[in-house]
């Protein structure tokens, strides 16, 4: 199929329909062009990136500004962001009784593809180990175990376009033994089978979701049993694969090469993005966009790179807007960039906003950084189409530094899951002290009460009910794949 092939009329596709057409490829492990179409959503030309969200929104961007400036390739949303149960027993997202509740809850545009996964990317390792029936998530109020039944019921309730199957991956573990890898394979197979069965049992006319099967970051022979069952029993039920280690793509069975590939292998730099694209990755998540924005770094790279001046060293991938040299600079964040931030404002203004801790400063950098990465992927597709991708990658690696600049300034206030796993072991406070003085007497008591810290007070009965909005969605009648509601453990134990 050539790039000029007419696009299908997405308005005529059923809502659960996912179509992926390979437009150009030279092999299983080679850069490729594709077009992913979801019923009722804008088609995505691949390779492309999905917006990485926090609680359903792009950090530093309101939903209206996301529509205006961040494009519509789609977003990746983690259930981990929504299943906290304090102080309510049932998470608010499950009490939102409207069509497409997750999309409406996050105020996402109707035509933006929505991908739901269990964990954020990158995930912060949890101290509680996964079990044979559940994985451990890090919510805003602590750790929580989520079973495959809960996850499938949540997907059914929230109605995303694509659901990534729950995977048993011990994130943060330096070495994984063979026995543990066998468990990873067995558990992931069982959880994916349950997700498929849940969707199969949905009533006619009920909004369905496409399923991306997780491919584990372990050798093919250690997950061969899982892959065999995936091919023999579930191949017709999955619409794509989610890859956790891009460098194991060679182990992907030939029968799955035609499916779209979503990378959950977190890249640290544009160089790693190019390496993943060179292996045939289609959709990627790019957490370093928001990490750079938090650090006050405006990304500054193009693909292919400019011509290199003889004798010049490698160029930096970003500009640290905290540096004093920008205080009087009237240049745009990046020369030649046509984003809103670069055409309407200059470096001196953005640096002033950061110094004053104004949220607008991080917003403008986020708009710019998304525009840079969007242009980066547009040029990648053009380069693949022209057959010059390998030469341009070599030039890019020679022109730019291999890593993004180190953070020097103070970013916005951070939550626990914004930190790398090794940072959680440090004793110092993650955020600077907000108050120079101390509150005493009634002032201190009022502050404590305002935060809701009343451990001696028992919860109201309304907070001790189960997630009944999900329980009714879990039961699957008839068939060998039936799920028994009696075995379902959705609610956490609550101690008064």
FENDAMO-V718231 format. One record per backbone hydrogen bond with DSSP energy under -1.0 kcal/mol. CO is the residue of the C=O (numbers start at 1). NH is the residue of the N-H. If there is no record, write none. Layout:
co->CO nh->NH
co->CO nh->NH
//
This chain:
co->2 nh->5
co->8 nh->10
co->9 nh->12
co->10 nh->13
co->14 nh->17
co->17 nh->39
co->19 nh->37
co->21 nh->35
co->24 nh->33
co->33 nh->23
co->33 nh->24
co->34 nh->46
co->35 nh->21
co->36 nh->44
co->37 nh->19
co->38 nh->41
co->44 nh->36
co->46 nh->34
co->48 nh->284
co->51 nh->76
co->54 nh->57
co->57 nh->54
co->58 nh->61
co->62 nh->66
co->63 nh->67
co->64 nh->68
co->65 nh->69
co->66 nh->70
co->74 nh->51
co->75 nh->115
co->76 nh->53
co->77 nh->117
co->78 nh->81
co->79 nh->82
co->91 nh->94
co->92 nh->95
co->95 nh->97
co->96 nh->98
co->100 nh->104
co->101 nh->105
co->102 nh->106
co->103 nh->108
co->109 nh->112
co->111 nh->42
co->113 nh->75
co->114 nh->161
co->114 nh->162
co->115 nh->77
co->116 nh->164
co->117 nh->79
co->118 nh->80
co->133 nh->148
co->134 nh->131
co->135 nh->146
co->137 nh->144
co->139 nh->142
co->142 nh->139
co->144 nh->137
co->146 nh->135
co->147 nh->151
co->148 nh->152
co->149 nh->153
co->150 nh->154
co->151 nh->155
co->152 nh->156
co->153 nh->157
co->154 nh->158
co->155 nh->159
co->158 nh->102
co->161 nh->210
co->162 nh->116
co->163 nh->212
co->167 nh->169
co->169 nh->171
co->170 nh->173
co->177 nh->181
co->178 nh->182
co->179 nh->183
co->180 nh->184
co->181 nh->185
co->182 nh->186
co->183 nh->187
co->184 nh->188
co->185 nh->189
co->186 nh->190
co->187 nh->191
co->188 nh->192
co->189 nh->193
co->190 nh->194
co->191 nh->195
co->192 nh->196
co->193 nh->197
co->194 nh->198
co->195 nh->199
co->196 nh->200
co->197 nh->201
co->199 nh->202
co->203 nh->206
co->210 nh->163
co->211 nh->239
co->211 nh->240
co->212 nh->165
co->213 nh->242
co->215 nh->244
co->216 nh->218
co->223 nh->227
co->224 nh->228
co->225 nh->229
co->226 nh->230
co->227 nh->231
co->228 nh->232
co->229 nh->233
co->234 nh->237
co->240 nh->213
co->241 nh->262
co->242 nh->215
co->243 nh->264
co->245 nh->248
co->246 nh->249
co->248 nh->251
co->249 nh->252
co->253 nh->256
co->254 nh->257
co->256 nh->259
co->260 nh->241
co->261 nh->282
co->261 nh->283
co->262 nh->243
co->269 nh->273
co->270 nh->274
co->271 nh->275
co->272 nh->276
co->273 nh->277
co->274 nh->278
co->276 nh->281
co->277 nh->280
co->282 nh->48
co->283 nh->263
co->284 nh->50
co->286 nh->289
co->287 nh->291
co->288 nh->292
co->289 nh->293
co->290 nh->294
co->291 nh->295
co->292 nh->297
co->293 nh->296
co->296 nh->321
co->298 nh->319
co->309 nh->312
co->315 nh->401
co->317 nh->300
co->319 nh->298
co->320 nh->323
co->323 nh->326
co->324 nh->327
co->329 nh->348
co->331 nh->347
co->334 nh->337
co->339 nh->343
co->340 nh->344
co->341 nh->345
co->346 nh->350
co->347 nh->351
co->348 nh->352
co->349 nh->353
co->350 nh->354
co->351 nh->355
co->352 nh->356
co->353 nh->358
co->354 nh->357
co->358 nh->361
co->359 nh->363
co->360 nh->364
co->361 nh->365
co->362 nh->366
co->363 nh->367
co->364 nh->368
co->365 nh->369
co->366 nh->370
co->367 nh->371
co->368 nh->372
co->369 nh->373
co->370 nh->374
co->371 nh->375
co->372 nh->376
co->373 nh->377
co->374 nh->378
co->375 nh->379
co->376 nh->380
co->377 nh->381
co->378 nh->382
co->379 nh->383
co->380 nh->384
co->381 nh->385
co->382 nh->386
co->383 nh->388
co->388 nh->392
co->389 nh->393
co->390 nh->394
co->391 nh->395
co->392 nh->396
co->393 nh->397
co->394 nh->398
co->395 nh->399
co->396 nh->400
co->399 nh->315
co->415 nh->418
co->416 nh->419
co->420 nh->423
co->421 nh->424
co->440 nh->443
co->441 nh->445
co->442 nh->446
co->443 nh->447
co->444 nh->448
co->445 nh->449
co->446 nh->450
co->447 nh->451
co->448 nh->453
co->449 nh->452
co->452 nh->454
co->454 nh->457
co->460 nh->463
co->461 nh->464
co->466 nh->468
co->467 nh->470
co->467 nh->471
co->468 nh->472
co->470 nh->473
co->471 nh->474
co->479 nh->482
co->483 nh->476
co->484 nh->487
co->485 nh->488
//
